[in-house]
Every structure is written in structure tokens, then in C-alpha cells.
Amino acid sequence: MHKKTIIYRGNLKSCNYRCSYCPFAKHKALPVEIEKDRQSFDRFCDSIEKRAQTFSIGAVFITPYGEASIHRWYWEGLSHLAGIPEIDRVGMQTNLSFPMEECLKGFNFPHKLCIWATFHPEMTTVDEFVAKCHELVNHHVMVCAGAVGVPENIPVLRELREKLSPVIYLWINKMDGLKRNYRPDEIETFAQLDPFFTYELKNPDADLQMCVDRCFVEADGKIHTCNISRTKDINWYDGSEEEIFEPVCSRKRCSCYLAYGGRADFALRNIFGEYPIYRIPEKLRGVGEDL
């Protein structure tokens, strides 16, 4: 049995980026929504502190709909969680638009912090994004970087790979809504950029027995086995450990990385380590030389 991995998604449905394809770019959060998100996350962090030992929780990962890193309470919460002895890793998915020096100041356990950085070519340049990734590494933070595999973006993704340090893994997600299969030459190119890209195209059959060590928690406490599985009948704040981690799923296949990368039988665990959900190869962790 592995230590448990908990993924959290709060109330936020807004983003400071304005990507043309993204629905969260069109929503401006009201103050009452922001405050509700803060309160929900504080409650979640308190519950992790109380349960980390008894539930054998080793990792917490924030995967917001919009952009959470620009709100200070996420950094305060992650810093607090990182100080819990039982917690090995904390992390967040982000576009890297947060003020880095300000947010990392006072983060006393940077070696536990994992940043999943998503590149948005409509909103930032390769040089700006790469500089931020390298700054994270220089702060001894573990980081991966990636983007959606849009065929038209291949030139800029090549530039991104060329300018990123070799110590940073670049992942490519398959593009939903492409409305066609990738051409062989596109698959070859994306596989050159991301040596594990072909796993994005395999979509393994769902297997409940491979999902007993993880839980996906929403702001109100609704829980799922993973981000694409159906809602369970019990709540994170009321359920027992047995109820919370009993796998429930109606999917036929695990169709995204957060689904297949969290499985106990994930083929790349020997590369990504005990917590592959962060998408950071084991051999690249702990590297912090100046870039």
C-alpha cells in the first residue's frame, strides 16, 4: 500500500489569464466568491492536519479550475501543510503568474514543494515562462512544465524545450477537441518533446483496485476517486477512512494524466517515484544549481 495522495479543487472558477478557449477566462470572481474559496481551503487544510497521520496522507496537490496561485492563502496553506511531518509533498498547478519572491518568502520547506507549470502561448512568451521555471529550480523547488499538444503550436513548443534546462521535464497533454487523430508525424514530434507522450494516447481500462490510495476533494467536501470519476455518496468531512478511499468509478477508461498517473499500476512509477501525480521524474528532483 502506498501513502495516500489527496487532490483538492476549490471554488475558484476565475483566472487572471484570458486564453481564448478557456471558460474560466470569462468569469470575474466577486469578493464573496473569493472569500468563500479562502474559507473552504482553510477548512480543508485543517482537516489534512488532523488526518495526515491516521489516514497515512503523504501528498496534497491543488488543481484549480482557474488560477489559485495568485491568492496568498494557497501559499500559506501549502506552507503549513508542508510543515506536517507525515506530508512528503505538496504542490499546485499554476500558470506561474504569481509574484515568485513574495510567495516563496517564508516557505520553510521548499524541498517538499512541487509546481506543475502550464505554458499558455497566448498569454506569455517562451522566455518569460522559462525564466520563471528556472527561478523555481534555483529556489530548490521541484517543477515540471508543459502545454497542450496543439499541432499549430509545435514550433513554439520546440523553442520551449530548447530553452528549458534539461533538469525540467516538459510534458505534452493530448488536445481535447482536435476532432481528428494526431498524424504520425505529429505524434513523433510530440514524443521527441515529451518522451512519455504516447501514454497520453493509450487511455488504460479503468480498474478500481488500482485506485485505493487516492481521493479527489472539492471545496464543499464532495469527493471522487479521481478528477473524472463520479461523486461518492459520502463527504470528506463526514466519512470514515474506509468510506473515503473505497474506489468508485463509472468510467471505462482513464482518459487524462490526473486519472491514469495516480493509479497504483502506473507504468512510470519507477521514473516519477512514489507520487507520480506531480509529473516530476525522480532523477530530476533535488536539482538546484544556478541556471
Backbone bond lengths (Angstrom), bond angles and torsions (degrees), N, CA, C in turn:
res aa  C-N    CA-C-N  psi(-1)  N-CA   C-N-CA  omega(-1)  CA-C   N-CA-C  phi
1 M - - - 1.467 - - 1.530 110.02 -
2 H 1.320 116.02 134.76 1.452 121.37 176.64 1.527 109.51 -89.08
3 K 1.336 115.67 159.80 1.454 118.87 170.34 1.524 108.57 -64.63
4 K 1.314 116.62 155.51 1.458 121.26 -172.69 1.543 111.63 -77.88
5 T 1.316 114.99 145.80 1.465 122.84 173.23 1.523 108.44 -114.84
6 I 1.325 116.55 127.69 1.460 121.95 -179.90 1.532 108.65 -115.25
7 I 1.316 115.81 125.05 1.461 121.25 173.73 1.527 108.15 -105.17
8 Y 1.324 115.52 136.02 1.466 120.71 -177.76 1.518 110.29 -123.00
9 R 1.320 116.39 137.02 1.459 122.59 174.02 1.519 108.65 -130.55
10 G 1.318 116.95 118.57 1.460 122.01 -175.10 1.520 114.25 -83.81
11 N 1.340 114.75 -162.86 1.460 121.22 -177.54 1.526 113.34 -79.27
12 L 1.316 117.38 -19.27 1.463 120.82 -172.45 1.529 112.11 -57.18
13 K 1.306 114.89 129.72 1.469 121.00 174.08 1.529 108.92 -133.06
14 S 1.330 114.42 33.22 1.457 120.90 -179.86 1.520 109.32 -130.61
15 C 1.329 115.65 157.51 1.456 120.64 -178.45 1.517 109.28 -144.71
16 N 1.325 116.22 147.98 1.458 120.90 177.52 1.527 111.94 -82.53
17 Y 1.336 117.59 -8.23 1.458 121.44 173.60 1.526 109.17 -92.25
18 R 1.316 116.40 159.53 1.461 121.47 -176.79 1.526 111.27 -126.72
19 C 1.322 116.06 48.45 1.467 120.50 179.60 1.530 109.24 -62.30
20 S 1.309 116.64 137.69 1.461 121.74 -171.79 1.521 113.45 -63.60
21 Y 1.325 117.65 -29.16 1.463 121.62 -174.14 1.524 113.14 -89.51
22 C 1.342 117.79 -9.24 1.469 120.85 -166.87 1.525 112.12 -99.26
23 P 1.340 118.42 125.25 1.468 120.79 179.31 1.524 113.40 -67.93
24 F 1.335 117.36 -25.49 1.461 120.02 -177.75 1.525 111.98 -75.74
25 A 1.330 116.55 -15.31 1.459 120.66 176.21 1.525 111.54 -71.22
26 K 1.310 116.36 -19.20 1.468 121.02 -174.72 1.530 113.14 -93.92
27 H 1.329 116.06 -5.51 1.470 118.97 -176.51 1.526 110.65 -107.17
28 K 1.306 116.86 124.97 1.456 121.79 175.41 1.525 108.20 -100.84
29 A 1.310 116.13 116.93 1.461 120.84 -175.08 1.524 111.34 -68.84
30 L 1.318 115.88 136.93 1.459 122.14 175.04 1.529 109.60 -81.59
31 P 1.320 118.69 155.54 1.469 121.01 178.67 1.528 112.85 -53.21
32 V 1.335 117.25 -38.22 1.461 119.45 -179.42 1.529 110.88 -66.21
33 E 1.321 117.53 -33.38 1.467 120.84 177.11 1.525 110.87 -68.93
34 I 1.316 116.28 -41.33 1.464 121.45 179.42 1.524 110.37 -62.67
35 E 1.327 116.02 -44.20 1.459 119.82 -179.52 1.529 110.70 -66.49
36 K 1.301 117.13 -38.51 1.464 120.21 177.56 1.521 110.79 -62.13
37 D 1.316 116.88 -39.80 1.459 120.60 178.67 1.527 110.97 -64.64
38 R 1.329 116.58 -41.66 1.469 120.00 178.82 1.521 111.04 -61.35
39 Q 1.316 116.30 -46.18 1.454 120.19 -178.52 1.529 111.27 -64.09
40 S 1.319 115.84 -39.32 1.470 119.82 179.89 1.517 111.00 -65.33
41 F 1.326 116.31 -42.13 1.468 119.19 -179.40 1.526 111.31 -69.15
42 D 1.323 117.70 -39.00 1.468 120.50 176.37 1.529 110.09 -59.66
43 R 1.315 116.16 -42.81 1.465 120.27 179.49 1.518 110.48 -63.28
44 F 1.317 116.38 -42.57 1.459 120.84 178.97 1.533 110.87 -61.84
45 C 1.330 117.13 -45.94 1.470 120.15 -179.82 1.525 111.11 -61.75
46 D 1.317 117.02 -39.96 1.466 120.50 177.39 1.522 110.45 -60.76
47 S 1.328 116.96 -39.89 1.461 120.15 -178.87 1.529 111.37 -68.53
48 I 1.326 116.76 -35.61 1.467 120.04 177.61 1.522 110.26 -65.07
49 E 1.319 116.36 -43.27 1.463 120.01 179.56 1.528 110.87 -59.19
50 K 1.318 116.18 -40.31 1.463 120.02 -178.47 1.523 112.58 -73.38
51 R 1.344 117.04 -27.31 1.454 119.95 -171.90 1.526 114.66 -109.18
52 A 1.320 117.58 -6.49 1.467 120.58 -172.48 1.519 112.24 -54.39
53 Q 1.308 117.00 -43.14 1.459 120.28 -177.84 1.518 111.85 -77.25
54 T 1.328 117.82 -49.69 1.463 120.25 -175.45 1.527 112.06 -68.90
55 F 1.328 117.60 -31.93 1.458 121.27 179.22 1.523 112.73 -91.09
56 S 1.330 117.14 -4.09 1.463 122.24 -177.43 1.534 111.39 55.57
57 I 1.344 114.69 52.80 1.464 121.34 -179.93 1.524 109.15 -86.85
58 G 1.314 116.79 125.09 1.459 120.83 -178.78 1.506 114.43 -110.73
59 A 1.351 117.39 -19.85 1.456 119.81 -174.33 1.524 110.87 -147.60
60 V 1.336 115.25 142.59 1.461 122.59 175.54 1.528 107.69 -130.28
61 F 1.330 116.60 130.55 1.457 122.08 -175.74 1.525 109.16 -130.80
62 I 1.337 117.22 125.44 1.453 123.23 179.16 1.527 108.85 -95.12
63 T 1.338 116.63 119.56 1.474 120.96 179.83 1.529 108.92 -126.37
64 P 1.322 117.44 81.88 1.466 120.63 -174.29 1.520 112.67 -74.70
65 Y 1.331 115.59 158.58 1.459 119.96 170.54 1.528 109.43 -67.28
66 G 1.328 116.37 -49.70 1.457 121.57 179.78 1.514 110.66 -96.37
67 E 1.330 116.55 -133.59 1.468 121.10 -179.54 1.515 109.26 -118.50
68 A 1.334 116.30 114.05 1.462 121.32 -177.31 1.521 113.01 -94.35
69 S 1.323 117.62 -25.63 1.468 120.99 -170.66 1.526 113.44 -65.78
70 I 1.325 118.00 -16.48 1.471 120.53 -179.47 1.525 111.88 -81.93
71 H 1.335 117.25 -2.43 1.458 121.83 179.67 1.527 109.36 -106.77
72 R 1.316 116.54 125.67 1.468 121.94 -170.27 1.522 113.34 -60.40
73 W 1.352 117.94 -30.46 1.466 118.82 -174.64 1.525 112.15 -67.16
74 Y 1.305 117.56 -23.53 1.460 118.09 176.13 1.526 110.67 -69.36
75 W 1.320 116.87 -39.07 1.458 119.62 177.44 1.521 111.21 -69.76
76 E 1.311 116.24 -40.37 1.459 119.65 177.76 1.525 110.46 -62.87
77 G 1.338 116.25 -42.48 1.459 120.11 -179.91 1.511 112.72 -67.04
78 L 1.336 117.18 -44.73 1.461 120.32 179.52 1.526 111.35 -64.73
79 S 1.322 116.19 -38.73 1.461 119.61 178.04 1.532 110.48 -62.91
80 H 1.330 116.00 -41.18 1.465 120.33 178.16 1.530 110.60 -64.68
81 L 1.320 116.93 -44.45 1.464 120.23 -179.66 1.525 111.20 -64.75
82 A 1.337 116.91 -37.12 1.460 120.38 -179.81 1.524 111.97 -63.60
83 G 1.343 116.11 -24.25 1.460 119.88 179.15 1.514 114.20 -80.74
84 I 1.330 118.04 -6.12 1.461 121.42 178.41 1.529 108.11 -78.08
85 P 1.320 119.06 123.17 1.468 121.35 -173.60 1.530 114.14 -54.73
86 E 1.329 117.66 -37.11 1.468 120.36 -177.02 1.522 112.79 -71.72
87 I 1.327 117.61 -20.65 1.460 121.83 -177.24 1.527 110.08 -83.46
88 D 1.325 115.89 122.07 1.466 121.52 179.96 1.519 112.66 -91.71
89 R 1.328 116.80 -34.42 1.456 121.48 -175.26 1.532 110.47 -142.00
90 V 1.327 115.91 140.85 1.461 122.39 167.79 1.522 106.50 -130.17
91 G 1.330 116.57 153.30 1.454 116.87 -178.18 1.511 113.15 -164.53
92 M 1.346 114.38 172.54 1.448 120.29 -177.49 1.525 109.40 -152.25
93 Q 1.319 115.01 143.35 1.455 122.00 171.93 1.524 108.00 -89.35
94 T 1.339 118.04 130.55 1.456 120.30 -172.61 1.525 111.42 -154.93
95 N 1.337 115.47 158.16 1.467 120.79 174.62 1.530 111.65 -90.68
96 L 1.323 117.60 3.99 1.473 124.96 177.90 1.532 113.57 69.99
97 S 1.313 117.62 22.12 1.464 120.05 -179.59 1.526 112.81 -85.49
98 F 1.320 118.23 0.11 1.459 121.20 -178.59 1.537 110.36 -77.19
99 P 1.344 117.85 155.40 1.477 121.13 176.24 1.529 109.92 -72.79
100 M 1.305 116.53 104.41 1.454 121.20 -166.84 1.523 113.85 -63.33
101 E 1.312 117.24 -50.52 1.459 119.90 -177.76 1.526 110.92 -59.84
102 E 1.316 116.29 -43.69 1.464 121.22 -178.75 1.521 111.39 -64.48
103 C 1.332 117.22 -42.87 1.464 120.62 -175.21 1.528 112.63 -75.79
104 L 1.323 117.20 -32.02 1.459 120.03 -179.12 1.527 112.47 -85.72
105 K 1.331 116.22 -15.67 1.453 119.42 177.86 1.527 109.33 -63.92
106 G 1.296 116.11 125.96 1.456 119.77 -179.30 1.518 114.23 85.85
107 F 1.345 117.41 -1.64 1.461 119.63 175.58 1.533 106.62 -80.68
108 N 1.314 116.07 101.22 1.462 121.22 -167.51 1.526 114.85 -79.97
109 F 1.315 117.12 -7.51 1.461 119.37 -177.71 1.536 110.22 -130.37
110 P 1.353 117.66 57.91 1.472 119.59 -176.44 1.527 112.98 -61.42
111 H 1.325 117.12 -24.80 1.468 119.93 -179.80 1.531 112.02 -70.53
112 K 1.332 117.22 -11.91 1.465 120.79 175.86 1.530 111.94 -96.15
113 L 1.324 117.54 -8.42 1.454 121.92 -172.15 1.532 111.69 -88.79
114 C 1.337 115.39 128.35 1.461 122.22 178.39 1.528 108.67 -118.56
115 I 1.315 116.15 125.30 1.460 121.11 179.99 1.523 109.64 -113.79
116 W 1.325 115.32 121.83 1.466 123.30 174.73 1.526 105.06 -97.27
117 A 1.317 116.45 102.67 1.464 122.22 -173.31 1.525 110.46 -98.33
118 T 1.325 115.61 125.09 1.460 121.07 -178.00 1.520 110.53 -106.83
119 F 1.315 115.58 125.76 1.462 122.78 -178.41 1.528 109.85 -88.64
120 H 1.334 115.65 127.44 1.465 122.13 179.03 1.525 108.38 -119.26
121 P 1.323 117.89 97.59 1.474 120.30 -173.84 1.518 114.77 -62.63
122 E 1.342 118.27 -18.54 1.464 120.08 176.61 1.525 112.28 -73.49
123 M 1.339 117.00 -21.26 1.460 120.61 -168.83 1.523 114.65 -116.94
124 T 1.318 118.42 -13.93 1.458 120.21 -178.09 1.516 109.24 -149.65
125 T 1.323 115.37 164.42 1.458 120.03 178.24 1.517 110.23 -96.09
126 V 1.303 116.10 162.50 1.459 120.61 176.70 1.519 110.45 -59.19
127 D 1.317 117.36 -45.50 1.464 120.41 -177.09 1.523 112.06 -63.15
128 E 1.327 117.39 -41.05 1.463 120.24 179.03 1.524 110.76 -64.66
129 F 1.316 116.47 -44.90 1.463 121.12 -177.95 1.530 110.79 -66.53
130 V 1.307 116.96 -44.47 1.469 121.30 -179.61 1.527 110.59 -62.08
131 A 1.327 117.13 -42.74 1.460 120.14 179.85 1.526 111.46 -58.90
132 K 1.333 116.62 -39.65 1.462 120.15 179.28 1.524 111.43 -68.95
133 C 1.319 117.16 -39.88 1.471 120.16 176.85 1.523 110.49 -60.69
134 H 1.328 116.74 -43.87 1.466 120.66 -179.27 1.522 111.36 -67.53
135 E 1.319 116.50 -34.23 1.459 119.40 177.27 1.526 110.77 -64.54
136 L 1.323 117.38 -38.56 1.464 120.65 176.86 1.521 110.94 -61.39
137 V 1.318 116.47 -45.03 1.466 120.31 179.30 1.528 110.34 -61.15
138 N 1.324 116.35 -40.51 1.461 119.80 179.47 1.524 112.59 -67.53
139 H 1.349 116.67 -18.34 1.459 121.44 174.00 1.538 110.88 -91.29
140 H 1.334 117.16 10.07 1.465 123.45 179.16 1.524 112.45 66.31
141 V 1.330 115.63 27.03 1.460 121.57 175.61 1.525 108.31 -94.15
142 M 1.322 116.85 139.32 1.460 121.27 175.52 1.521 109.30 -79.88
143 V 1.317 116.97 135.56 1.457 119.89 -174.38 1.529 110.72 -146.07
144 C 1.313 115.22 142.75 1.457 122.07 166.20 1.516 106.47 -123.46
145 A 1.315 116.80 159.15 1.459 121.36 -179.37 1.514 108.68 -134.40
146 G 1.320 115.97 149.40 1.452 117.24 -179.14 1.498 113.62 -169.21
147 A 1.324 114.49 177.69 1.457 121.31 -177.62 1.513 109.29 -157.44
148 V 1.313 115.45 166.76 1.456 121.42 175.30 1.529 108.87 -74.33
149 G 1.333 115.80 141.05 1.457 121.14 -177.82 1.517 112.55 -79.82
150 V 1.320 116.42 69.80 1.471 121.92 176.47 1.524 107.38 -82.93
151 P 1.321 119.12 118.83 1.467 120.25 -176.77 1.527 113.26 -53.60
152 E 1.326 117.56 -38.43 1.463 120.41 -179.60 1.527 112.86 -65.81
153 N 1.338 116.49 -18.40 1.467 120.46 -178.28 1.525 113.14 -94.16
154 I 1.309 118.01 6.55 1.465 120.80 -177.41 1.528 112.37 -54.45
155 P 1.329 120.38 -44.78 1.474 118.73 179.70 1.527 113.55 -58.69
156 V 1.331 117.45 -44.33 1.460 119.46 -178.41 1.530 110.91 -72.14
157 L 1.335 117.99 -30.35 1.462 120.46 176.85 1.526 110.65 -71.24
158 R 1.308 117.40 -33.87 1.464 120.52 173.36 1.534 110.08 -62.09
159 E 1.321 115.41 -44.06 1.467 119.54 178.26 1.525 110.45 -61.69
160 L 1.330 116.48 -40.58 1.458 121.01 178.82 1.519 110.84 -60.02
161 R 1.324 117.59 -46.19 1.462 120.82 179.96 1.523 111.60 -64.52
162 E 1.300 116.65 -38.17 1.463 120.73 -179.39 1.524 112.19 -66.04
163 K 1.333 116.33 -34.81 1.462 119.58 -174.80 1.527 113.27 -91.92
164 L 1.322 117.02 -20.35 1.469 119.63 176.12 1.520 110.03 -71.63
165 S 1.313 115.88 142.50 1.465 119.80 173.80 1.525 110.51 -59.65
166 P 1.331 117.71 146.54 1.469 120.45 176.38 1.523 113.57 -59.43
167 V 1.348 117.64 -19.20 1.466 119.35 -179.35 1.517 112.28 -76.69
168 I 1.337 117.44 -7.02 1.467 121.08 -179.62 1.523 109.55 -108.05
169 Y 1.317 115.44 119.41 1.462 121.47 177.76 1.518 109.69 -73.20
170 L 1.326 116.03 131.51 1.465 121.93 175.07 1.517 108.56 -104.89
171 W 1.345 116.68 118.19 1.457 121.02 177.77 1.525 109.78 -103.58
172 I 1.315 114.80 152.93 1.454 121.78 176.46 1.522 108.41 -125.00
173 N 1.331 116.59 120.22 1.463 121.06 174.75 1.528 109.82 -85.72
174 K 1.319 115.39 142.42 1.465 117.42 174.19 1.524 109.42 -63.49
175 M 1.305 115.73 151.42 1.461 121.34 -177.55 1.518 110.76 -88.89
176 D 1.322 116.90 117.15 1.458 120.48 171.95 1.529 108.44 -76.23
177 G 1.302 116.58 143.14 1.449 119.63 178.72 1.514 114.56 83.30
178 L 1.326 117.11 12.80 1.466 119.68 178.10 1.523 111.75 -66.38
179 K 1.336 115.59 -27.41 1.470 122.95 177.28 1.526 112.92 66.90
180 R 1.310 115.90 18.47 1.466 121.49 173.36 1.515 107.14 -164.32
181 N 1.312 116.76 165.24 1.451 120.20 174.15 1.533 110.14 -77.77
182 Y 1.309 115.75 151.97 1.456 119.10 172.42 1.529 109.82 -62.74
183 R 1.320 116.58 141.47 1.454 120.88 173.75 1.526 109.47 -73.69
184 P 1.340 117.91 154.58 1.474 120.19 179.54 1.526 113.10 -54.33
185 D 1.324 117.84 -38.73 1.466 119.36 -178.75 1.524 110.96 -69.87
186 E 1.338 117.39 -31.42 1.463 120.19 177.28 1.522 110.43 -70.06
187 I 1.324 116.55 -42.29 1.467 120.44 177.11 1.522 110.10 -60.44
188 E 1.311 116.33 -42.99 1.459 120.49 179.69 1.526 111.15 -61.84
189 T 1.326 116.15 -43.36 1.460 119.95 -179.79 1.521 111.50 -65.18
190 F 1.333 117.20 -46.82 1.462 119.94 179.64 1.535 111.11 -64.16
191 A 1.323 117.07 -33.69 1.463 120.28 177.82 1.522 111.76 -70.63
192 Q 1.311 117.04 -26.91 1.464 120.10 174.08 1.523 110.81 -70.80
193 L 1.322 116.02 -35.65 1.463 120.74 177.84 1.522 111.31 -75.46
194 D 1.320 116.34 -40.80 1.461 123.81 -177.89 1.526 108.10 -129.41
195 P 1.329 118.11 104.95 1.459 120.27 -176.54 1.521 114.75 -61.85
196 F 1.344 117.03 -13.00 1.465 120.71 -179.52 1.522 112.05 -109.01
197 F 1.313 117.30 15.08 1.462 121.17 -176.66 1.525 112.68 -60.28
198 T 1.318 118.28 -34.39 1.466 119.89 -176.63 1.527 112.21 -62.90
199 Y 1.344 118.00 -22.45 1.464 120.09 175.96 1.526 110.75 -65.73
200 E 1.328 117.17 -26.27 1.451 121.47 176.90 1.525 111.87 -65.84
201 L 1.316 117.02 -20.83 1.461 121.70 -174.84 1.525 113.24 -100.42
202 K 1.338 117.17 -3.50 1.461 119.52 -173.02 1.520 113.81 -90.18
203 N 1.334 117.86 -36.24 1.472 121.47 178.86 1.527 112.51 47.12
204 P 1.338 118.22 77.37 1.463 120.68 -177.79 1.522 112.66 -63.76
205 D 1.320 116.16 153.20 1.458 121.24 175.54 1.529 109.73 -60.05
206 A 1.315 116.33 139.68 1.460 120.84 177.61 1.525 110.02 -62.37
207 D 1.335 116.03 143.14 1.464 121.72 -179.58 1.528 107.72 -148.07
208 L 1.325 116.33 105.11 1.458 121.13 -175.10 1.522 113.12 -57.01
209 Q 1.317 116.95 -35.01 1.452 120.08 -176.05 1.525 112.52 -67.49
210 M 1.315 116.91 -15.03 1.460 120.98 179.53 1.530 112.41 -91.11
211 C 1.347 116.63 6.02 1.469 119.79 -171.60 1.522 112.61 -129.32
212 V 1.314 117.37 32.66 1.468 120.54 -174.79 1.525 112.90 -86.61
213 D 1.326 118.07 -7.46 1.457 120.75 -173.51 1.522 112.92 -113.79
214 R 1.331 116.46 23.75 1.455 117.76 -178.50 1.521 110.92 -145.61
215 C 1.348 114.24 161.25 1.453 120.53 179.11 1.523 108.75 -155.14
216 F 1.317 115.75 140.58 1.462 122.54 177.82 1.525 107.52 -110.33
217 V 1.334 116.86 121.04 1.463 122.39 -172.94 1.525 110.20 -113.98
218 E 1.334 116.00 131.87 1.462 121.23 174.21 1.527 110.03 -94.38
219 A 1.332 115.64 169.24 1.463 121.26 -174.63 1.523 113.06 -57.24
220 D 1.324 117.08 -36.95 1.464 120.21 -178.15 1.519 113.35 -88.22
221 G 1.323 116.41 5.34 1.462 120.34 178.33 1.507 114.98 94.75
222 K 1.331 117.44 -4.81 1.467 118.87 174.04 1.529 108.50 -60.90
223 I 1.312 115.96 142.38 1.454 118.44 -176.38 1.528 111.74 -128.79
224 H 1.309 113.07 153.24 1.454 123.45 176.39 1.527 106.56 -135.64
225 T 1.308 116.14 162.78 1.456 118.57 173.28 1.521 109.78 -69.17
226 C 1.340 117.15 -43.82 1.460 121.67 173.91 1.521 108.04 -143.07
227 N 1.303 117.07 -176.24 1.461 121.15 -173.77 1.517 114.41 -66.27
228 I 1.335 118.81 -20.42 1.462 119.87 -178.05 1.525 113.14 -112.76
229 S 1.325 117.71 0.10 1.466 119.51 178.72 1.521 110.26 -83.86
230 R 1.322 116.24 165.93 1.466 119.90 -175.43 1.528 111.61 -74.80
231 T 1.327 115.20 160.30 1.461 121.34 -179.19 1.527 110.30 -69.24
232 K 1.322 115.79 138.20 1.459 120.49 176.00 1.526 109.83 -82.57
233 D 1.313 114.93 165.45 1.461 120.63 -176.91 1.524 113.03 -83.05
234 I 1.322 117.64 -10.46 1.461 120.25 -179.20 1.526 109.47 -112.54
235 N 1.336 116.05 163.75 1.449 123.13 -174.47 1.531 110.48 -107.21
236 W 1.334 116.10 147.33 1.464 121.56 179.46 1.529 111.93 -53.95
237 Y 1.320 117.05 -36.76 1.455 120.86 -174.25 1.525 113.59 -85.93
238 D 1.324 116.96 -9.05 1.460 120.41 -178.74 1.529 113.62 -117.01
239 G 1.317 116.69 -26.40 1.452 119.99 -172.03 1.518 114.35 -76.47
240 S 1.313 114.59 157.68 1.457 120.91 174.71 1.530 108.82 -81.24
241 E 1.310 116.78 167.70 1.466 120.68 178.20 1.528 111.08 -58.86
242 E 1.305 116.77 -42.22 1.458 121.02 -179.59 1.530 110.89 -62.31
243 E 1.332 116.84 -43.16 1.464 120.41 -179.69 1.525 111.45 -68.60
244 I 1.319 116.59 -42.36 1.462 121.30 -175.34 1.520 111.89 -64.89
245 F 1.327 116.93 -38.93 1.466 119.82 -174.12 1.531 113.51 -102.05
246 E 1.321 116.75 9.48 1.463 118.39 172.40 1.524 108.21 -74.95
247 P 1.334 118.77 118.47 1.469 120.63 -174.60 1.524 112.49 -65.29
248 V 1.315 115.83 135.48 1.457 123.21 175.56 1.526 107.52 -135.62
249 C 1.324 116.66 129.30 1.458 119.13 -178.58 1.526 110.19 -158.50
250 S 1.326 115.56 142.77 1.457 120.06 175.71 1.526 111.46 -115.44
251 R 1.308 115.56 5.16 1.465 120.57 -179.44 1.524 111.39 -79.59
252 K 1.315 115.80 148.81 1.459 120.20 174.61 1.521 111.49 -86.58
253 R 1.333 116.01 -30.76 1.458 120.51 -177.43 1.531 110.89 -137.93
254 C 1.318 114.98 154.67 1.462 121.86 175.08 1.524 106.92 -91.13
255 S 1.323 116.73 103.60 1.455 121.08 -164.51 1.530 115.47 -103.80
256 C 1.326 118.81 10.45 1.459 119.67 174.40 1.523 108.67 -150.62
257 Y 1.335 116.70 166.48 1.458 119.51 -173.66 1.521 112.47 -61.60
258 L 1.334 118.44 -41.32 1.459 119.61 -179.63 1.521 111.64 -60.87
259 A 1.336 116.74 -24.36 1.462 120.83 177.62 1.527 111.11 -84.08
260 Y 1.320 117.51 -56.71 1.469 118.34 -174.96 1.524 112.64 -79.64
261 G 1.343 118.11 -27.44 1.459 120.34 -179.27 1.512 113.88 -72.27
262 G 1.333 118.03 -16.16 1.459 121.16 179.63 1.512 114.11 -96.43
263 R 1.324 116.78 1.02 1.463 120.28 -179.09 1.532 111.32 -74.29
264 A 1.315 115.58 148.93 1.460 120.54 179.60 1.515 112.10 -65.16
265 D 1.335 117.06 -26.28 1.455 120.25 -178.52 1.526 112.69 -100.06
266 F 1.319 117.78 16.22 1.459 120.60 178.93 1.529 109.38 -54.99
267 A 1.311 115.63 125.04 1.466 120.84 -171.61 1.519 113.71 -63.72
268 L 1.331 118.10 -20.39 1.461 120.61 -175.57 1.525 113.27 -101.30
269 R 1.327 117.41 17.30 1.471 119.48 177.35 1.525 111.45 -61.13
270 N 1.326 117.21 -30.05 1.463 119.74 178.59 1.528 111.18 -68.04
271 I 1.323 117.03 -18.14 1.463 121.95 178.80 1.518 111.30 -100.45
272 F 1.341 117.30 -42.97 1.456 121.69 -175.76 1.524 113.60 -92.21
273 G 1.329 117.78 -5.55 1.452 120.59 173.20 1.517 114.50 81.94
274 E 1.325 115.80 -163.13 1.459 121.82 -173.39 1.521 112.52 -67.13
275 Y 1.333 116.52 -26.58 1.465 120.07 -178.37 1.529 110.10 -123.12
276 P 1.322 116.90 71.45 1.473 120.41 -176.55 1.520 114.01 -67.11
277 I 1.335 117.07 -12.37 1.455 120.08 -177.02 1.528 111.61 -60.75
278 Y 1.350 117.15 -24.83 1.459 120.34 179.70 1.527 112.96 -79.49
279 R 1.301 116.90 -12.33 1.470 122.64 174.25 1.531 112.13 66.13
280 I 1.315 116.61 32.72 1.461 121.38 -179.61 1.521 108.87 -116.13
281 P 1.319 118.43 112.36 1.473 120.79 -178.74 1.520 112.16 -57.72
282 E 1.313 115.68 138.88 1.464 122.33 -176.74 1.519 112.14 -56.97
283 K 1.306 116.99 -41.87 1.475 120.03 -173.76 1.525 112.25 -69.64
284 L 1.351 117.32 -15.09 1.448 120.38 179.93 1.517 112.82 -97.92
285 R 1.330 117.00 -3.10 1.456 119.54 -177.72 1.519 111.26 -75.66
286 G 1.320 114.39 149.18 1.448 119.80 175.22 1.505 113.78 81.01
287 V 1.330 117.90 2.92 1.452 120.47 179.01 1.523 107.81 -82.78
288 G 1.330 117.39 126.80 1.451 119.43 -177.17 1.507 113.28 -142.37
289 E 1.336 117.85 26.40 1.455 118.51 178.71 1.522 110.06 -69.98
290 D 1.326 115.62 157.60 1.458 119.79 178.64 1.520 110.47 -62.49
291 L 1.327 115.33 137.91 1.469 120.58 -178.16 1.534 110.13 -114.45
